Amino acid sequence: MRIVLGVGGGIAAYKAASLLRLFKEAGHEVTVIPTEAADKFIGRATWEALSGNPVSNSVFDAVETVNHVRLGQEADLVVVAPATADLLARAAAGLASDLLTNTLLVARGTVVMVPAMHTEMWEHPATAANVATLRGRGTIVMEPAVGRLTGKDTGPGRLPEPAEIFDFVAPYLLPAGAARTAELPLEGRHVVITAGGTREPLDPVRFLGNRSSGKQGVALARAAAAAGARVHLVAAHMEVPAPADMEVTRVETALELRQAALQAAAGADVVIMAAAVADFRPAEAAGTKIKKRDDAADPVITLVRNPDILRELVTRRSEQEAGPELIVGFAAETGDAEADVLEYAQQKLERKGCDLLVLNQVGKDLVFGQDTTTVTILDRDGSEPATVSGSKDATAAAIIERIGSELKPR
């Protein structure tokens, strides 16, 4: 696999040398592109010795090969570590001021940015906006580690250890020697993904909702697109932007999501129901704000069931003998005295009748809004459940890989 390793100008650049060695030991071809600032931390002799390739950061070197275009076009994977605040800003703005930013603009393979900077820089609204922009375009941005920084200060912004970065990008690595021309698991497939949490209005101001951030659904959309699929994202309320390079339908309520999902599923190969859909909605939504008055009784809110969209998708496919080849459900479960989360997920799989069910154990500080997760994939054939842990991007890649393996060859 052909990897471009971009190195930003931060003290953490020294760790990139170990990451380079891990890529090389795994059998991959690596070209290092340091920024001019990175050259002040690590000399080019180190990069050339470890990679076995010449190193440059100028668009005027190897002009006869159109180097500033060729490197990005040929790369199967681009990893930038460390990605400084300045480098994130330039990438988000689409600048092409050196060889690395030119390469990022041309790259059509997977791009992974691994930020490293002081906490104040990482938490600055400008950096947060730049990260959101990059993620919205499909760039994978790893969360920085929390720990000792350059000086005496400690906090988020530390570059993760090389082995952690390697494990993070592992789902995007093709076997050594393989190229991007290898068959993509979802190439030519139409995939519908629902994401985020629905909101059921109580009155013009208030609603019943849930804690879903949409991060897992968006990660699945990016992973499916990277696997070659044409993706249609049905987005309820999300705390992250939808990727810019796919069809997006915005919805708010469970009824709106049902209509959009059923319509989109009619022509899809795969439907992934990752949205957190409200089980209940108010029987009536007040037309004006419900007032809190001292002389009035406490309001009583009557709830009614929302339709079971996942079950309806499965039923329609069975009745019409047509529809998505694969329907994937999600289960956000908590255990109790009667059963554990896996037992409840197995019951849900049997009740819904979907082909695969992805289990999340939820609770305080678990899953919702977090950047890491643990999922367990169950199938209706009764195979041993498979558990995957890591970032939501990494787990999404594993889920998409499993989906690809379940589809019949065309």
C-alpha positions in Angstrom: 0.0 0.0 0.0 1.3 3.5 -0.9 1.2 5.8 2.2 2.0 9.5 2.4 3.1 10.5 5.9 2.7 14.2 6.4 4.6 15.7 9.3 3.6 19.0 10.8 5.9 21.4 12.7 5.5 20.5 16.3 7.7 19.0 19.0 5.7 15.7 18.7 7.2 15.3 15.2 9.8 12.9 16.7 7.0 10.4 17.3 6.3 10.3 13.6 9.6 8.5 13.1 8.3 5.5 15.1 5.0 5.6 13.2 7.0 5.5 9.9 8.9 2.5 11.1 5.6 0.7 12.0 4.3 1.3 8.5 7.5 0.1 6.9 7.6 -3.0 9.1 4.0 -3.8 8.0 5.4 -3.9 4.4 4.0 -0.6 3.1 5.6 1.9 0.8 5.9 5.3 2.6 6.7 8.8 1.3 7.3 11.4 4.0 6.4 15.0 3.4 7.4 17.3 6.3 6.4 20.9 6.4 9.1 23.5 6.5 8.5 23.9 10.2 8.8 20.2 10.7 12.3 20.3 9.2 13.4 22.4 12.2 12.5 19.5 14.5 13.6 16.4 12.5 16.2 16.4 9.8 15.4 14.9 6.4 18.2 12.4 6.7 16.1 10.6 9.3 13.0 10.4 7.1 15.0 9.3 4.1 16.9 6.6 6.0 13.7 5.2 7.6 11.5 5.4 4.5 14.1 4.6 1.8 12.6 7.4 -0.3 13.8 11.0 -1.1 12.1 13.7 1.0 11.0 17.1 0.0 8.5 19.8 1.0 8.9 21.9 -2.2 6.5 21.9 -5.2 9.6 22.8 -7.3 11.4 19.5 -6.7 10.9 16.6 -9.2 8.9 19.0 -11.4 9.3 16.6 -14.4 7.0 14.1 -12.6 4.5 16.8 -11.5 5.3 15.7 -8.0 2.8 18.0 -6.2 -0.1 16.2 -8.0 1.4 12.7 -8.4 1.9 12.0 -4.7 -1.7 12.6 -3.8 -3.1 10.8 -6.8 -1.0 7.7 -6.2 -1.5 7.6 -2.4 -3.8 4.9 -1.0 -3.7 6.6 2.4 -2.5 10.0 3.7 -1.7 10.3 7.4 -0.7 13.6 8.9 0.9 13.3 12.3 1.3 15.6 14.0 -1.3 17.9 12.5 -0.7 21.3 14.1 -3.4 24.0 14.5 -1.8 25.9 11.6 -1.9 22.8 9.3 -5.5 22.0 10.2 -6.4 25.6 9.4 -4.6 25.5 6.0 -6.2 22.1 5.1 -9.7 23.3 6.1 -9.2 26.5 4.0 -8.0 24.4 1.0 -4.7 26.3 0.8 -1.9 24.8 -1.3 1.2 26.6 0.1 3.6 23.7 0.2 4.0 20.2 -1.0 1.9 18.6 1.8 -1.1 20.9 1.4 -1.0 20.4 -2.4 -1.0 16.6 -1.7 -4.0 16.9 0.6 -6.0 18.7 -2.1 -5.2 16.1 -4.7 -5.6 13.0 -2.5 -8.6 10.7 -3.3 -7.7 8.0 -0.9 -8.4 8.0 2.8 -7.0 11.0 4.7 -6.3 10.8 8.5 -5.3 13.8 10.5 -3.8 13.3 14.0 -3.8 16.7 15.8 -1.1 17.7 18.3 -1.0 21.1 20.0 -1.4 22.9 23.3 -4.8 22.5 24.9 -5.7 26.2 24.4 -5.1 25.8 20.7 -7.1 22.5 20.5 -10.1 24.0 22.3 -10.1 27.3 20.4 -13.3 27.8 18.4 -11.3 28.3 15.3 -9.7 24.9 15.6 -13.0 23.3 16.5 -14.5 24.8 13.4 -11.6 23.6 11.2 -11.9 20.1 12.5 -15.7 20.1 11.9 -15.1 21.3 8.3 -12.5 18.6 7.6 -14.7 15.9 9.1 -17.6 17.1 7.1 -15.6 16.6 3.9 -14.7 13.1 4.8 -11.3 13.6 6.4 -10.8 11.4 9.4 -9.6 13.4 12.4 -8.3 11.4 15.4 -8.9 12.8 18.8 -5.7 13.9 20.5 -4.5 12.2 23.7 -4.7 13.8 27.1 -1.4 14.1 29.0 1.8 16.0 29.5 2.4 18.6 26.8 5.7 20.4 25.9 6.0 22.4 29.0 4.7 21.8 32.5 1.0 21.9 31.4 -1.2 18.9 31.0 -4.4 18.4 29.0 -5.9 17.4 25.7 -3.7 18.0 22.7 -0.9 15.5 23.1 -0.1 13.3 20.1 -1.2 9.7 20.7 1.6 7.1 20.8 2.7 5.7 17.5 1.2 2.3 18.2 -2.2 3.9 19.0 -2.1 5.9 15.7 -1.2 2.7 13.8 -4.1 0.8 15.4 -6.4 3.8 14.6 -5.6 3.7 10.9 -5.4 -0.1 10.7 -9.0 -0.4 9.4 -8.0 1.8 6.4 -4.9 -0.2 5.6 -5.0 -2.5 2.6 -2.8 -5.6 2.7 0.9 -4.8 2.1 1.5 -4.6 -1.6 -2.1 -4.0 -2.5 -3.2 -0.8 -4.3 -6.2 1.4 -4.1 -7.4 -0.3 -7.3 -8.3 -3.4 -5.2 -12.0 -4.1 -5.2 -13.9 -1.9 -2.8 -16.3 -3.9 -0.6 -19.3 -1.6 -1.4 -18.3 -0.4 -4.9 -21.4 0.4 -7.0 -23.7 -0.2 -4.0 -26.4 2.2 -2.9 -26.4 2.5 0.9 -29.0 4.4 3.0 -27.9 5.4 6.5 -30.0 7.0 9.2 -28.2 9.0 11.9 -28.8 11.3 14.9 -31.6 11.5 17.3 -35.3 12.4 16.6 -37.1 15.1 18.4 -40.8 14.9 19.2 -42.4 18.3 19.9 -44.4 19.0 23.1 -45.1 22.6 22.1 -43.4 25.2 19.9 -40.5 25.4 22.4 -40.0 22.0 24.0 -39.5 18.5 22.6 -38.8 14.9 23.8 -35.4 13.9 22.5 -32.4 11.7 23.3 -28.6 12.0 23.7 -27.6 10.9 20.3 -24.9 13.0 18.7 -24.9 11.5 15.2 -21.2 10.8 15.4 -21.5 7.0 14.7 -24.0 7.5 11.8 -21.7 10.1 10.2 -18.7 7.8 10.7 -20.6 5.0 9.0 -21.5 7.3 6.1 -17.9 8.2 5.6 -16.7 4.6 5.8 -19.4 3.5 3.4 -18.4 6.2 0.9 -14.7 5.2 1.3 -15.7 1.6 0.6 -17.1 2.7 -2.8 -20.8 3.2 -2.0 -23.2 5.9 -3.1 -24.5 7.0 0.3 -27.8 8.7 1.1 -27.8 10.0 4.7 -31.1 10.6 6.5 -30.1 13.0 9.2 -32.1 13.7 12.4 -30.6 16.1 15.0 -26.8 15.8 15.0 -24.0 17.5 16.8 -21.6 16.9 13.9 -21.9 18.1 10.3 -23.0 15.7 7.6 -20.4 14.9 4.9 -20.5 17.3 2.0 -20.1 14.8 -0.7 -23.3 12.7 -0.4 -27.1 13.1 -0.6 -28.5 14.2 2.7 -32.2 14.4 3.8 -32.9 16.3 7.0 -35.7 15.2 9.3 -36.8 16.0 12.9 -39.4 13.6 14.1 -39.7 9.8 14.0 -42.6 10.1 11.5 -40.5 12.2 9.2 -37.6 9.7 9.5 -40.0 6.9 8.7 -41.2 8.5 5.5 -37.7 9.4 4.4 -36.2 6.0 5.2 -38.9 4.0 3.5 -38.7 6.1 0.4 -34.9 5.9 0.2 -34.8 2.2 1.0 -36.9 1.3 -2.1 -33.9 1.6 -4.3 -31.1 0.7 -1.9 -28.8 -2.3 -1.6 -28.2 -1.7 2.1 -30.1 0.2 4.8 -28.3 0.9 8.1 -30.7 2.2 10.8 -28.1 3.9 13.1 -30.4 6.8 14.2 -31.8 6.9 17.7 -35.5 7.0 16.9 -37.9 7.9 19.7 -40.1 5.0 20.8 -42.9 7.4 21.9 -44.2 10.8 21.0 -46.8 13.1 22.7 -50.3 12.2 21.6 -50.8 15.9 21.0 -48.4 18.8 20.5 -49.6 22.1 22.0 -50.0 24.9 19.5 -48.7 27.4 22.1 -46.1 27.2 24.8 -47.3 25.3 27.8 -47.2 27.8 30.7 -46.2 27.1 34.2 -48.7 28.9 36.5 -49.1 28.7 40.2 -52.9 28.3 39.9 -52.7 25.5 37.4 -52.3 21.8 37.9 -49.2 20.0 36.7 -49.6 19.1 33.0 -50.1 15.4 32.1 -48.5 14.4 28.9 -49.9 11.3 27.1 -47.5 9.4 25.0 -48.2 7.2 22.0 -46.0 4.7 20.3 -44.0 5.7 17.2 -43.9 3.2 14.3 -41.3 0.5 14.4 -39.4 1.6 11.3 -36.8 -1.2 11.3 -39.5 -3.9 11.6 -41.5 -2.2 8.8 -38.5 -2.2 6.5 -38.0 -6.0 7.1 -41.8 -6.7 6.6 -42.0 -4.7 3.4 -39.0 -6.5 2.0 -40.6 -9.9 2.8 -44.0 -9.0 1.5 -42.8 -7.4 -1.8 -39.9 -10.0 -2.2 -37.8 -7.0 -3.1 -35.9 -4.3 -1.3 -32.6 -3.9 0.4 -30.4 -7.0 0.3 -29.1 -6.2 3.8 -30.9 -4.4 6.6 -28.8 -3.5 9.6 -30.3 -2.4 12.9 -28.7 -0.7 16.0 -29.6 -1.4 19.6 -28.7 1.0 22.4 -29.3 -1.2 25.4 -28.8 -1.2 29.2 -28.8 -4.4 31.3 -31.0 -4.9 34.3 -31.9 -7.6 36.8 -33.7 -9.7 34.2 -31.1 -9.8 31.4 -27.8 -8.4 30.3 -27.3 -6.2 27.2 -26.4 -9.0 25.0 -29.5 -11.0 25.8 -31.7 -8.0 25.2 -29.9 -7.4 21.9 -30.5 -11.0 20.8 -34.2 -10.7 21.6 -34.3 -7.5 19.6 -32.6 -9.1 16.6 -35.2 -11.9 16.7 -38.1 -9.5 17.1 -37.0 -7.1 14.3 -35.9 -9.8 11.9 -33.0 -7.7 10.4 -29.9 -9.3 9.0 -27.4 -7.7 11.3 -27.8 -5.9 14.7 -25.1 -3.6 16.1 -25.2 -3.5 19.9 -24.1 -0.5 22.0 -24.2 -0.6 25.7 -25.4 2.9 26.8 -25.4 4.8 30.0 -23.7 7.8 31.7 -20.6 8.7 29.7 -21.1 5.7 27.5 -21.5 6.0 23.7 -23.7 9.1 23.3 -21.5 12.0 22.4 -18.3 10.1 22.9 -15.6 9.7 20.3 -14.8 6.0 21.2 -17.2 3.1 21.6 -17.5 -0.6 21.8 -19.9 -2.4 19.5 -21.0 -6.0 19.2 -22.2 -7.3 15.8 -24.9 -10.0 15.9 -26.4 -11.8 12.9 -29.6 -13.7 12.4 -27.8 -16.9 11.5 -26.6 -17.2 15.0 -22.9 -16.8 14.4 -20.6 -15.9 17.3 -21.1 -12.2 18.1 -18.1 -10.1 17.0 -17.0 -7.2 19.3 -15.0 -4.2 18.1 -13.6 -1.3 20.2 -12.0 1.9 19.3 -12.9 5.3 17.8 -16.2 5.6 16.1 -14.4 5.9 12.7 -12.6 2.6 13.4 -15.7 0.8 14.5 -17.6 2.2 11.5 -14.9 0.8 9.2 -15.2 -2.6 10.9 -19.1 -2.6 10.5 -18.8 -1.6 6.9 -16.3 -4.3 6.2 -18.7 -6.9 7.8 -21.6 -5.6 5.7 -19.4 -5.9 2.6 -18.7 -9.5 3.5 -22.4 -10.3 3.9 -23.4 -9.0 0.4 -23.7 -11.4 -2.5 -21.1 -10.8 -5.2 -22.5 -9.1 -8.3 
